[in-house]
Amino acid sequence: MFRIIWRLFFILVCGYLFIEWFPITYPFHFADILVGPIIYPLEFFAASLAFFFGLVISLQLFRWFFQLTLKKVKQKRSNR
């Protein structure tokens, strides 16, 4: 249970860091999305890493939850 809570916290932190580090200015212009990584490459790289690690941990947690659900469904079918 502690591992799940730790992963959820890590996903939350990665999402926050991605939002903070991704170079978007307001008002939003599409050209800023294209030029931002060129002007601020370090922030873009850090945001990309945070997004990637958050995505990997989310997919692992989703896979675990999906396997647990399938196991419960199979267990209910075998009891019948």
C-alpha positions as CSV (number, residue, x, y, z in Angstrom):
1,M,0.0,0.0,0.0
2,F,2.9,2.3,0.8
3,R,4.3,1.7,-2.7
4,I,1.1,2.8,-4.3
5,I,0.9,6.0,-2.3
6,W,4.5,6.7,-3.1
7,R,3.9,6.2,-6.8
8,L,0.8,8.5,-6.7
9,F,2.8,11.2,-5.0
10,F,5.6,10.8,-7.6
11,I,3.1,11.2,-10.4
12,L,1.7,14.3,-8.8
13,V,5.1,15.8,-8.4
14,C,6.1,15.0,-12.0
15,G,2.9,16.6,-13.3
16,Y,3.5,19.7,-11.2
17,L,7.1,20.0,-12.5
18,F,6.0,19.5,-16.1
19,I,3.5,22.3,-15.7
20,E,6.0,24.6,-14.1
21,W,8.9,23.9,-16.5
22,F,7.1,23.8,-19.8
23,P,7.6,27.2,-21.4
24,I,4.2,28.5,-22.2
25,T,3.3,32.2,-22.0
26,Y,-0.1,33.8,-21.7
27,P,-1.9,34.8,-23.9
28,F,-1.4,31.5,-25.6
29,H,0.1,31.6,-29.1
30,F,0.9,28.5,-31.2
31,A,4.2,30.0,-32.3
32,D,5.4,30.1,-28.6
33,I,5.0,26.3,-28.4
34,L,7.3,25.9,-31.4
35,V,9.9,28.5,-30.4
36,G,9.9,27.9,-26.7
37,P,12.0,24.7,-26.7
38,I,14.6,26.5,-28.9
39,I,14.8,29.5,-26.6
40,Y,14.6,27.5,-23.3
41,P,16.1,24.1,-24.1
42,L,17.0,23.2,-20.5
43,E,13.5,23.9,-19.2
44,F,12.0,22.0,-22.1
45,F,14.3,19.0,-21.5
46,A,13.6,18.9,-17.8
47,A,9.8,19.2,-18.5
48,S,10.1,16.3,-21.0
49,L,11.9,14.1,-18.4
50,A,9.3,14.9,-15.8
51,F,6.5,14.1,-18.2
52,F,8.2,10.8,-19.3
53,F,8.9,9.6,-15.7
54,G,5.3,10.5,-14.7
55,L,3.9,8.7,-17.7
56,V,6.0,5.5,-17.0
57,I,5.0,5.4,-13.4
58,S,1.3,6.0,-14.3
59,L,1.4,3.2,-16.9
60,Q,3.0,0.8,-14.3
61,L,0.3,1.6,-11.8
62,F,-2.4,1.2,-14.4
63,R,-1.0,-2.2,-15.5
64,W,-0.9,-3.3,-11.8
65,F,-4.5,-2.2,-11.3
66,F,-5.7,-3.9,-14.5
67,Q,-4.0,-7.2,-13.6
68,L,-5.5,-7.0,-10.1
69,T,-9.0,-6.5,-11.7
70,L,-8.5,-9.4,-14.0
71,K,-7.4,-11.6,-11.2
72,K,-10.6,-10.7,-9.2
73,V,-12.8,-11.4,-12.2
74,K,-11.3,-14.8,-12.8
75,Q,-11.6,-15.6,-9.1
76,K,-15.3,-14.8,-9.2
77,R,-15.8,-16.9,-12.3
78,S,-14.0,-19.9,-10.7
79,N,-16.2,-19.7,-7.6
80,R,-19.3,-20.1,-9.6
